[in-house]
Amino acid sequence: MLSIDYIRNNKEKVIEAAKNKNREVNIEQILAKDDIRKELIHRIQELREERNLLAKQPVDEKHIQRGKDIKNELKYLEQKLDETEKELNTLLSYVPNVPLDEVPVGPDASANIEIKKWGEATQFDFTPKSHIELGTDLDVIDLERGVKVSGYRGYFLKNELAILHVALLFYVFQKLTKKGYTPMIAPAIVKAFTLFGSGQFPWGEVEVYKLNDDDAYLAGTAEVPVTAYHSGEILSEKDLPKKFVALSPCFRKEIGSYGKDTKGLYRVHEFWKIEQVIIGNNNLVEAKKLHEELEQNAEEILQDLKLPYHVMLMSTGDMGEPQIKKYDVETWMPSRNAYGETMSNSIMGDFQTRRLNIKYRNHEGKTKYCYSFNNTALASPRILIAILENYQQKDGSVQIPDALQSLTGFKEIRRK
């Protein structure tokens, strides 16, 4: 959430940012609504001051009647103020964050810029198979029964692939814990305020599963509960940054992706993620350093697995509403003959923390809103596509990355 003062002082910049993020906002309406709010606050304050003075006057019929009039007028104006503030907050909730100057301006993914490349696309001296073919031949993926049991985009991971999935999660979880990140198992069932706080609501509400219980939803990432972990709190600057690595099951409707990647493990309704989340101070120089730290952590994982990837600096039209800067890491997937997104890394500025009311007290005793950051360290089963396809052998087997063999207990997956 952008503050109304920031919007008022940077009107043209906010309008341009919304346009570049493909969002329509009526800033003039927001400012007009804020003017009404200010007028109401001013009038209410005047009436309260008059009421206080009246209380010191001798009691007579005139003063009694004026007291009643003030009471009735205050009741009306306070109700009007409450309605106005709710309307203003609703309008503000649709205003996206303002990107940093280095973010490329463009309407969609076509404007993203490749800023780094690691490894070369895997070459084969045979016709490589897709992860669907490999999974079926090796009896480690069952999509048919997954759909039968779970519905559209359902799947089973079986045998060695189920073990590899767990090994990957543990490997990454342990790696980041050793780097000083606080390990957490985060809840997947969350309240609406956490989704609003992260910026999932209102824009991405159609992608979220709502449960039958009141105020209960399924999170699509541990970013949602972990960012809200310190909601409503004032932290001490000396304790910042707070770094978390969180494991959770994740759920997404994928309505916005209807018709895309309908087969296989690339786009599914439920999956597992390890998310890095940082709550820091609102120093932009420090923020950029933390953003690069998160990026390095993510890239190290792919380098450990020896998977080719590249890093994209996301454009305004492809970065999301809350972000001020975002990288996507895309890993080479032979069956797509292209890179596929496996990790995303974002600076949110104080957009989320304003919504969640997360502040810190600095050395001068002043309170400020924190900055928040998040990065996908691992999302499975999507990452399994890259491992199966890049590590496949001519005889139809799949080798296990060296880094994971001590955890899986086997070096390859072969036909039974």
C-alpha positions as CSV (number, residue, x, y, z in Angstrom):
1,M,0.0,0.0,0.0
2,L,1.3,3.4,-0.9
3,S,0.7,6.1,1.6
4,I,-1.7,8.9,0.6
5,D,1.0,11.5,1.3
6,Y,3.4,9.7,-1.1
7,I,0.7,9.6,-3.8
8,R,-0.2,13.3,-3.3
9,N,3.5,14.3,-3.5
10,N,4.3,12.0,-6.4
11,K,1.1,12.0,-8.4
12,E,2.5,11.8,-11.9
13,K,5.0,9.1,-10.9
14,V,2.3,6.9,-9.4
15,I,0.0,7.4,-12.4
16,E,2.9,6.4,-14.7
17,A,3.8,3.4,-12.6
18,A,0.2,2.1,-12.6
19,K,0.1,2.5,-16.4
20,N,3.3,0.7,-16.8
21,K,2.1,-2.2,-14.7
22,N,-1.1,-2.4,-16.8
23,R,-3.3,-1.2,-13.9
24,E,-6.0,1.5,-14.1
25,V,-6.2,3.7,-11.1
26,N,-8.1,7.0,-10.6
27,I,-5.6,9.1,-8.6
28,E,-7.8,12.2,-8.8
29,Q,-10.7,10.3,-7.2
30,I,-8.3,9.1,-4.5
31,L,-7.1,12.6,-3.8
32,A,-10.6,14.1,-3.8
33,K,-11.7,11.4,-1.3
34,D,-8.7,12.2,0.9
35,D,-9.7,15.9,0.8
36,I,-13.2,15.0,2.1
37,R,-11.5,12.9,4.8
38,K,-9.4,15.8,5.9
39,E,-12.4,18.1,6.0
40,L,-14.3,15.7,8.1
41,I,-11.5,15.3,10.5
42,H,-11.1,19.1,10.8
43,R,-14.8,19.6,11.5
44,I,-14.9,16.8,14.0
45,Q,-12.0,18.2,15.9
46,E,-13.7,21.7,15.9
47,L,-16.8,20.2,17.4
48,R,-14.9,18.2,20.1
49,E,-13.1,21.4,21.1
50,E,-16.4,23.3,21.3
51,R,-17.9,20.5,23.4
52,N,-15.0,20.6,25.8
53,L,-15.4,24.4,26.2
54,L,-19.2,24.0,26.6
55,A,-18.6,21.6,29.5
56,K,-16.9,24.4,31.4
57,Q,-19.9,26.8,30.9
58,P,-22.8,27.3,33.3
59,V,-25.6,24.8,32.7
60,D,-28.6,26.5,31.0
61,E,-31.1,25.5,28.4
62,K,-29.2,27.1,25.6
63,H,-26.0,25.2,26.5
64,I,-27.9,21.9,27.0
65,Q,-29.5,22.2,23.5
66,R,-26.1,23.1,21.9
67,G,-24.6,20.0,23.6
68,K,-27.3,17.8,22.1
69,D,-26.8,19.3,18.7
70,I,-23.0,18.7,18.9
71,K,-23.6,15.1,19.9
72,N,-25.9,14.4,17.0
73,E,-23.6,16.2,14.5
74,L,-20.5,14.3,15.8
75,K,-22.3,11.0,15.5
76,Y,-23.2,11.8,11.9
77,L,-19.7,13.1,10.9
78,E,-17.9,10.2,12.6
79,Q,-20.0,7.7,10.8
80,K,-19.4,9.7,7.6
81,L,-15.6,9.7,8.3
82,D,-15.6,5.9,8.9
83,E,-17.4,5.4,5.5
84,T,-15.0,7.8,3.8
85,E,-11.9,6.1,5.2
86,K,-13.1,2.7,4.1
87,E,-13.8,3.9,0.6
88,L,-10.4,5.6,0.5
89,N,-8.6,2.5,1.7
90,T,-10.4,0.4,-0.9
91,L,-9.3,2.8,-3.6
92,L,-5.7,2.8,-2.2
93,S,-5.6,-1.0,-2.2
94,Y,-5.7,-1.0,-6.0
95,V,-2.8,1.3,-6.5
96,P,0.4,-0.8,-7.4
97,N,3.8,-0.1,-6.1
98,V,6.3,2.2,-8.0
99,P,9.2,0.4,-9.6
100,L,12.8,1.4,-9.3
101,D,14.3,3.4,-12.1
102,E,16.4,0.5,-13.3
103,V,13.3,-1.7,-14.0
104,P,12.7,-1.9,-17.8
105,V,9.4,-0.5,-18.9
106,G,7.3,-2.7,-21.0
107,P,3.8,-4.3,-21.3
108,D,4.7,-7.9,-20.7
109,A,7.4,-10.6,-20.7
110,S,8.7,-9.4,-24.1
111,A,10.4,-6.5,-22.3
112,N,12.2,-8.6,-19.7
113,I,16.0,-8.4,-19.9
114,E,18.4,-11.3,-19.6
115,I,21.2,-10.1,-17.2
116,K,23.0,-13.4,-16.5
117,K,23.4,-16.9,-17.9
118,W,25.0,-19.9,-16.2
119,G,25.8,-23.2,-18.0
120,E,24.9,-24.2,-21.5
121,A,21.7,-25.9,-22.7
122,T,22.1,-29.7,-22.3
123,Q,23.1,-31.4,-25.6
124,F,22.1,-35.0,-26.3
125,D,23.4,-37.6,-28.9
126,F,19.9,-39.1,-28.8
127,T,16.3,-37.9,-29.0
128,P,15.6,-36.8,-25.4
129,K,12.3,-37.5,-23.7
130,S,10.0,-35.2,-21.8
131,H,9.5,-35.5,-18.1
132,I,6.1,-37.0,-18.8
133,E,7.6,-39.8,-20.9
134,L,10.5,-40.4,-18.5
135,G,8.1,-40.4,-15.5
136,T,5.8,-42.9,-17.1
137,D,8.6,-45.2,-18.4
138,L,10.4,-45.2,-15.1
139,D,7.2,-45.5,-13.1
140,V,7.9,-42.4,-11.0
141,I,5.0,-40.2,-12.1
142,D,1.3,-41.2,-12.5
143,L,-0.7,-38.4,-14.0
144,E,-3.7,-40.5,-15.1
145,R,-4.4,-41.7,-11.6
146,G,-3.6,-38.3,-10.2
147,V,-6.4,-36.8,-12.3
148,K,-8.7,-39.6,-11.3
149,V,-8.1,-39.0,-7.6
150,S,-7.4,-35.2,-7.4
151,G,-8.9,-33.8,-10.6
152,Y,-7.5,-31.5,-13.3
153,R,-3.7,-31.0,-12.9
154,G,-3.5,-33.8,-10.3
155,Y,-0.5,-36.1,-10.0
156,F,1.3,-38.7,-8.0
157,L,5.1,-38.8,-7.5
158,K,6.2,-42.4,-6.9
159,N,9.1,-44.5,-6.0
160,E,12.5,-42.8,-6.5
161,L,11.0,-39.5,-7.6
162,A,9.1,-39.2,-4.3
163,I,12.4,-39.7,-2.5
164,L,14.1,-37.2,-4.7
165,H,11.4,-34.7,-4.1
166,V,11.9,-34.9,-0.3
167,A,15.7,-35.0,-0.6
168,L,15.6,-31.7,-2.6
169,L,13.4,-30.0,-0.1
170,F,15.6,-31.1,2.8
171,Y,18.8,-30.2,1.0
172,V,17.7,-26.6,0.3
173,F,16.1,-26.2,3.7
174,Q,19.3,-27.3,5.4
175,K,21.5,-25.2,3.1
176,L,19.7,-21.9,3.9
177,T,19.5,-22.7,7.6
178,K,23.3,-23.0,7.7
179,K,23.4,-19.5,6.1
180,G,21.7,-18.1,9.2
181,Y,18.1,-18.1,8.0
182,T,15.6,-19.1,10.7
183,P,13.9,-22.3,9.6
184,M,10.1,-22.4,9.8
185,I,7.3,-24.8,8.8
186,A,4.6,-22.3,7.8
187,P,0.9,-22.8,7.9
188,A,-0.9,-23.2,4.5
189,I,-4.3,-22.1,6.0
190,V,-4.3,-18.3,6.4
191,K,-6.6,-15.4,7.2
192,A,-7.6,-12.9,4.6
193,F,-5.5,-10.1,6.1
194,T,-2.3,-12.0,5.3
195,L,-3.3,-12.3,1.6
196,F,-4.2,-8.6,1.5
197,G,-0.9,-7.8,3.3
198,S,1.2,-9.7,0.8
199,G,-0.6,-8.0,-2.1
200,Q,-2.3,-11.2,-3.3
201,F,-5.6,-9.5,-2.6
202,P,-7.2,-7.8,-4.3
203,W,-5.5,-8.5,-7.7
204,G,-4.9,-12.3,-7.3
205,E,-8.0,-13.2,-5.4
206,V,-9.4,-15.4,-8.2
207,E,-6.3,-17.6,-7.9
208,V,-6.8,-18.4,-4.1
209,Y,-8.7,-21.3,-2.7
210,K,-11.3,-20.3,-0.1
211,L,-12.2,-22.8,2.5
212,N,-15.7,-23.3,4.0
213,D,-14.7,-21.9,7.3
214,D,-15.0,-18.1,7.8
215,D,-11.8,-16.2,7.0
216,A,-9.8,-19.2,5.9
217,Y,-7.8,-19.6,2.7
218,L,-5.1,-21.8,1.3
219,A,-1.8,-19.9,0.7
220,G,0.0,-20.2,-2.6
221,T,3.4,-19.5,-1.0
222,A,4.9,-19.3,2.4
223,E,5.6,-15.7,1.7
224,V,2.1,-15.0,2.8
225,P,2.1,-16.4,6.4
226,V,5.8,-15.6,7.0
227,T,5.6,-12.0,5.9
228,A,2.6,-11.6,8.2
229,Y,4.5,-13.3,11.1
230,H,5.4,-9.9,12.6
231,S,2.2,-8.1,11.6
232,G,1.1,-5.4,14.0
233,E,4.5,-5.3,15.7
234,I,7.2,-2.7,16.2
235,L,10.7,-4.3,15.9
236,S,14.0,-3.1,17.0
237,E,16.4,-1.9,14.3
238,K,19.2,-3.8,16.0
239,D,17.3,-7.0,15.3
240,L,17.0,-6.4,11.6
241,P,17.2,-7.9,9.1
242,K,15.2,-10.9,10.1
243,K,15.8,-13.7,7.7
244,F,13.5,-16.8,7.4
245,V,13.5,-19.9,5.3
246,A,10.0,-21.5,5.3
247,L,8.7,-24.8,4.0
248,S,5.0,-25.2,3.2
249,P,2.5,-26.9,0.9
250,C,1.1,-24.4,-1.6
251,F,-2.2,-24.2,-3.5
252,R,-3.2,-22.2,-6.5
253,K,-6.2,-22.3,-8.8
254,E,-4.1,-21.3,-11.9
255,I,-7.2,-19.7,-13.4
256,G,-5.1,-17.1,-15.1
257,S,-3.2,-19.9,-16.7
258,Y,-6.1,-21.7,-18.2
259,G,-5.0,-23.7,-21.2
260,K,-1.3,-23.3,-20.5
261,D,0.9,-26.2,-19.6
262,T,-2.1,-28.5,-19.2
263,K,0.0,-31.7,-19.1
264,G,2.8,-32.6,-16.8
265,L,4.2,-31.1,-13.6
266,Y,5.0,-27.6,-14.8
267,R,1.7,-25.9,-13.7
268,V,-0.2,-27.8,-10.9
269,H,-2.7,-26.9,-8.3
270,E,-0.7,-28.1,-5.3
271,F,3.0,-28.2,-4.7
272,W,5.7,-27.6,-2.2
273,K,7.9,-24.6,-1.8
274,I,10.8,-23.3,0.2
275,E,10.6,-19.6,0.5
276,Q,13.1,-17.1,1.7
277,V,11.6,-14.1,3.4
278,I,13.4,-11.1,4.9
279,I,12.1,-8.2,7.0
280,G,14.7,-5.3,6.9
281,N,15.0,-1.6,7.5
282,N,13.8,0.8,4.8
283,N,17.3,1.8,3.5
284,L,17.2,1.3,-0.2
285,V,21.0,0.7,-0.5
286,E,20.8,-2.0,2.1
287,A,17.7,-3.4,0.4
288,K,19.5,-3.9,-2.9
289,K,22.3,-5.8,-1.1
290,L,19.7,-8.1,0.6
291,H,18.0,-8.6,-2.8
292,E,21.3,-9.7,-4.3
293,E,22.0,-12.0,-1.3
294,L,18.6,-13.7,-1.9
295,E,19.5,-14.0,-5.6
296,Q,22.9,-15.6,-4.8
297,N,21.2,-18.1,-2.5
298,A,18.8,-19.2,-5.3
299,E,21.5,-19.4,-7.9
300,E,23.8,-21.5,-5.7
301,I,21.1,-24.1,-5.5
302,L,20.9,-24.5,-9.2
303,Q,24.7,-24.5,-9.5
304,D,24.9,-27.2,-6.8
305,L,22.5,-29.2,-9.0
306,K,24.5,-28.3,-12.1
307,L,21.3,-27.1,-13.9
308,P,21.7,-24.5,-16.7
309,Y,19.8,-21.3,-16.0
310,H,19.5,-17.6,-16.8
311,V,18.4,-14.6,-14.8
312,M,15.8,-12.2,-16.1
313,L,15.2,-8.6,-14.9
314,M,11.5,-8.4,-15.0
315,S,9.7,-5.5,-16.8
316,T,7.0,-3.3,-15.3
317,G,4.3,-5.2,-17.1
318,D,5.5,-8.7,-15.9
319,M,6.7,-8.0,-12.3
320,G,3.6,-7.9,-10.3
321,E,1.8,-5.1,-8.4
322,P,3.7,-5.0,-5.0
323,Q,7.2,-5.3,-6.4
324,I,9.7,-2.4,-6.9
325,K,12.2,-4.8,-8.5
326,K,12.1,-8.4,-9.4
327,Y,14.4,-11.1,-10.9
328,D,13.1,-14.4,-12.3
329,V,15.5,-17.4,-12.5
330,E,14.6,-19.7,-15.3
331,T,16.1,-23.2,-15.7
332,W,16.7,-25.0,-18.9
333,M,14.0,-27.6,-19.7
334,P,14.8,-29.6,-22.8
335,S,11.3,-30.7,-23.7
336,R,10.3,-27.0,-23.9
337,N,13.5,-26.2,-25.8
338,A,13.5,-23.2,-23.5
339,Y,14.1,-21.9,-20.0
340,G,11.2,-22.3,-17.6
341,E,10.6,-20.2,-14.5
342,T,11.8,-21.9,-11.3
343,M,12.5,-19.0,-8.9
344,S,11.4,-15.4,-8.4
345,N,13.1,-12.8,-6.2
346,S,11.5,-9.5,-5.2
347,I,12.0,-6.3,-3.3
348,M,8.6,-5.1,-2.0
349,G,9.7,-1.9,-0.3
350,D,7.3,-0.9,2.4
351,F,4.3,-1.9,0.3
352,Q,3.5,-5.1,2.3
353,T,4.6,-3.8,5.6
354,R,2.2,-0.8,5.4
355,R,-0.6,-3.2,4.8
356,L,0.5,-5.5,7.6
357,N,1.6,-2.6,10.0
358,I,5.2,-3.9,10.5
359,K,7.4,-1.2,11.8
360,Y,10.8,-0.8,13.5
361,R,12.2,1.7,16.0
362,N,15.5,3.2,15.0
363,H,18.3,4.4,17.2
364,E,16.7,7.8,17.5
365,G,13.5,6.3,18.8
366,K,11.5,7.0,15.7
367,T,9.3,4.3,14.1
368,K,9.4,3.6,10.4
369,Y,7.9,0.9,8.2
370,C,10.1,-2.0,7.4
371,Y,11.0,-3.3,3.9
372,S,10.1,-6.8,2.9
373,F,11.7,-9.3,0.5
374,N,10.9,-12.7,-0.8
375,N,12.5,-15.3,-3.0
376,T,11.6,-18.8,-4.1
377,A,14.5,-21.0,-3.1
378,L,12.8,-24.2,-4.5
379,A,9.4,-25.2,-5.9
380,S,8.7,-28.8,-6.4
381,P,7.6,-30.7,-8.5
382,R,8.5,-28.1,-11.1
383,I,12.2,-28.3,-10.5
384,L,11.9,-32.1,-11.0
385,I,11.2,-31.4,-14.6
386,A,14.6,-29.9,-15.1
387,I,16.4,-32.7,-13.2
388,L,14.6,-35.5,-15.0
389,E,15.1,-34.0,-18.5
390,N,18.7,-32.7,-18.1
391,Y,20.0,-35.8,-16.3
392,Q,18.4,-38.4,-18.6
393,Q,20.6,-41.0,-20.3
394,K,20.6,-42.7,-23.6
395,D,19.4,-46.0,-22.0
396,G,16.3,-44.2,-20.6
397,S,17.7,-43.9,-17.0
398,V,18.1,-40.7,-15.1
399,Q,21.1,-39.9,-13.0
400,I,20.8,-38.2,-9.6
401,P,22.7,-34.9,-9.1
402,D,25.8,-35.5,-7.1
403,A,24.7,-33.1,-4.4
404,L,21.6,-35.2,-3.6
405,Q,22.9,-38.7,-3.7
406,S,23.8,-38.9,0.0
407,L,20.2,-38.0,0.7
408,T,18.4,-40.2,-1.8
409,G,20.6,-43.3,-1.2
410,F,20.8,-44.0,-4.9
411,K,22.7,-42.6,-7.9
412,E,20.2,-43.2,-10.7
413,I,16.6,-44.1,-11.5
414,R,16.2,-47.1,-13.9
415,R,13.3,-48.9,-15.5
416,K,12.0,-51.6,-13.1
